[in-house]
Amino acid sequence: MTEFLQLLISGLMEGGLYALLAASIVLVYKSTQVASLAHGQILAFGAIFLYIFLATLHLPLVIALILAFAATALMGLLIERTTLRPLIGQPLFSSFLVTFAVFMLFDGIFQLIVKGGTLTIPHFLPAGTLHAGALMVPAGQLCSFIAALILFGILGLMFRYTKVGLGLRASAENHQLARSTGISVKQIFSIIWVISALVACVAGIATANVTDIYYTLPQMGIKGLIVALFGGLESIPGALIGGIILGILENLSAGYLDPVVGGGLKEVAAYIMLLLILLIKPYGLFGLVRIERI
């Protein structure tokens, strides 16, 4: 039982990071109907920016964090302005392919920076391990998980009560109708890409603080998209629940099934989860089923 609970806790901590990245993808989809693969690179470059400002330029932590967030927000804005805005009114699949092209472009730049090795950000979250009987919880991962929960709460309040959030919801429902009420849909697109880039940046920094910056870090974007699909591409709570489910599933697979089959199941757990949700509930756990009448 102790081993099971330990794997459960580890999965919960990892799932919070998956959920943050999925939330950034959901934010974009809710407002633009575009499922983004580019956020895997935004996550990775958020960590790279902090490494440059903190480990290379040796700036104070607070200033390095502010500059990393600013650089990542600018990256998100530039991606929206230069690659996606010209495609407004074009088939959504074209926009999805463009996000894949952006992913590949920045992946080349990322690999040139990392050079197949590992970059280590000076750890600024609490070190050590918290003990609850025989169970152990890394303090850094716990702080990241709590930060993820707080950020989810902020996003939920923003969508429900702020003017920007209401504009985002209106744009998600109908672009033409939103324009008729005086909402600038293009401005909404820019705002949502900046916000989603900041969320991905938090996920990237939190992940790099635990695992360092390594050459496969951008691949988390694929897992983030899988989690978003599992929870529902229009559901922020679905992203949180889907991320936690994936984190737990991966750790239980690694703990109980990998020794039996010789390893590897943790790496494919996300794809098994995606296959199951697409077969059982294609719109995701909390996704909206849209009915079109002819």
N, C-alpha and C positions, 0 to 999 in steps of 0.2 A: 504493500500500500504506500509506503514511503517513496519508493521509486516512482510510482504512478503520480503521486502528488508533486514530486519534484519535476517530472516531465511536464505536468500540467502547468506549473508555475512558469517554467522556462518558455513554454509555448505561449502563455499569456503575455509575457514580456515581449517576445518577438512579434506576436500578432499585433501589438499596438503600433509597431513601426510599419508593418504591412498596411494597417488600417489608415495610417496617416497618408501614405502615398496613394492609396485607393481613394481617399477623400479628395485629394487634389485632382484626380482624374474625374471623379463624380462632379466636382464643382464646374469643370469645363463642360462636361456633357450636359449638365442641367441647364446651362445657359446657351450653348451653341450646338448641341446635339452631335458633337464630334468626340469620338473616343480617342484619347491621345496616348500615343506611345512615347512622345517626346519627354514626358515627365520622369522617365527613368534617367535620362541624361540631366535634367534639371536637378534631380536629387543628387546625382553624382557630382555635378559641378558646384552645388551648394557646399558640399564637403570640401571640394578642391579650393574654392574661394576662401573658406575659413583656414585651410592649411596654408595658403599663400600669405594671408594677413597675419596669422598667429604664429606659424612655425618658421616661415621664411622671412617676413618683415618684422617679426617680433613686436607687433603692436599689442597694447593692452587688450585683455579679453573682451571687454565691453565694446571697445572701438572695433575690434576684429569682427565681432558678431554683427554689429550694425552694418559694417561695410560688406560683409558676406551676404546679409539679407538684401542690401541695396543692389549688389551686383546680380544676385539671383533674380530679384524682381525685374531688373532691367533686361536680363536674359529672357524671361518670360514675355515681357512686353515686345521685345524685338522679334521673337518667334511669331507672335500674333500679328504684328504689323507687317512683317516682310513675307511671311509664307502663307498665312491663313486668311488674312483680310482680303487679299486679291481673289480668294476663292468663294467669297460670299455669294450665294445664289447658285453655285455649282453643286453637282452631286456630292453628298456627304462622304461617299467612299473616296472621292478625290482628296478631301481634307484628311481623311484617315491615312491615306497613302503618303501625304505630305508629312504628317507627323512621324511616320516610319522613316522617311527620307531624312528628316531632321535628326532623328535618333541615330541613324547611320553616320551622318556627317559629324555630329558631336562625339560619336563613339571613336571615330578616327582621331580626333583631337585629344580625347581623354586617354586613349592608349598611348599616344605620343608623350603625354605628360607622365603617365604612370610607368611606361616602359616595361610592362609585365611584372613589375614588382609591387611593393606595398609602401604607402605613405602613411605616417603616423601623426595624427593630430595630438598635441599635448592634452592629456585627459583633464578636463575641467569639471566634470561631474564627480560627485562623491565616490571615493574608491572604497574597496573593502566589500564585505559580505554581511548581510543581516541574517541572523539565525532565529528560526522558530522551531525549537526542538531539533529534530534531525533534518529539517528543511533549510535550504540556503537560498537567499535571494540577493543577487548582486545589486549593490546600492545604485550604481550607475544606471542599470537597466530599469530599476524601479522608478528612478527619477524621470527617465525617458517615458515610461508608461504613464506616469501621473501627468506629465506635460502633454502627452497625447490626449488624455481624457479631458484636460482643461481646454485644449485647442478645439476638440470636438464640441464642447459646450459653447465656446465662443462662436463657432461657425453656426451652430443651431440658433443661437440668439440673433446673430447677424441676419440670417435668412428670414427670421420671423418678425423682427421688430425694427430693423433699420431701413432707411430709404433705399440704400444701395441693395440690400437684400430683397426688398420688394420689387425693385427694378429687375434684379436677376431672375426672380420667379416669374415676373411678367414676360420677360424676354424668352424664357424657356417655354412658356406656353404658346406664344404666337408673336413672331417678330413684327409682322405688319400691324397687329393690334397694339403692341407696345409702342410702336412709332406713332400711332394715331393719338396716343395719350401724352405725347411729348417726351417719351423716353428715348434717349440716344442709344440705339442698340450697339453701334460701333464702340461707343464709350463703355458700355456695359461689358462688351467682349474684352476690351483692354483691361478693365478693372478685374475681371474674373481671372484672366491669365496672370496678372500680377499677384492676386491673392493665392491662387493655386500654386504659383511658383514659390511663394513664401512658405506654404504648407509643406511642399516637397523639400524645400531647403531644411526645414526643421527635421523632417524624416531623415534626410541625408546626413546631417550633422550628428543626430542621435545614433544613427547606424554606424557611422565612422568612429564615433567615440567608443563603441563597443568592439567593432571588428576591424578597424582601420580602413584606409582607402585601398582597395585592391581592384584588379583589372576586371572582375565580373560584377562590380557594384552596380553599373547601369542596368544589368539584367533584372534588378529588382523591379524595374518598370513593367516587365511582363507579369510578374507576380501581382503587382499593384492593379493591373488591368484585370487579371483573373479574379482578384478579390472584389473589384468593383462590379464585374459581371455577376459574381456569385451573390452579392448583397443586393444588386439592382443598380443600374447605372444612374438612377435618379435619386438614390437614397443615401444620405449621409449616415444615418444609423446603420444601414445595411453594410456600409464600408467598415464600420467599427466591428460589427458582429462577424462579417466575413473574414476580416483580418485576424481576429482572435481564433476563429475556427481553423483557419489555415495554419496559424502558428502552433496550435495544439496538435493538429493532425500531423504536421511535419515532425514534431518532437516525439509523439507517440509512435510514429512509423520508425523513426531512428532508434528509439529505445527498445521496441518490441519486435519489429519485423525485419529491420536491417540485419541483426545477427542471424536470423533464420535464412534469409535469401542471399546473404553475402554483401549487403549494402546497396545503396542507390535509391531506395524507396523515398527517402526524404526529398530528394531532388525532383521526383515525379509526382509527389503528393498533390501539388498545386494543379497539375494537369488532370489528374484523376478527379479532383474536386470540380474542376471546370466541366469535364465530360458529364459528370453526374447531374450537375445543376442544369446543363443544357438539355439533357434528356428528360429530366423530371419537371423543371420549371424554367423555361428558356428566358423569361424576363427577370430572373433572379428572385431571391427571397422576398424582397420588398419593392421590386420593380413595378412600374405602372404598365398595365396591359392596355395598349392603345387599340381601339376598335375603329376601323375605317369603314364607313358606309358608302356603297357605290350606288 
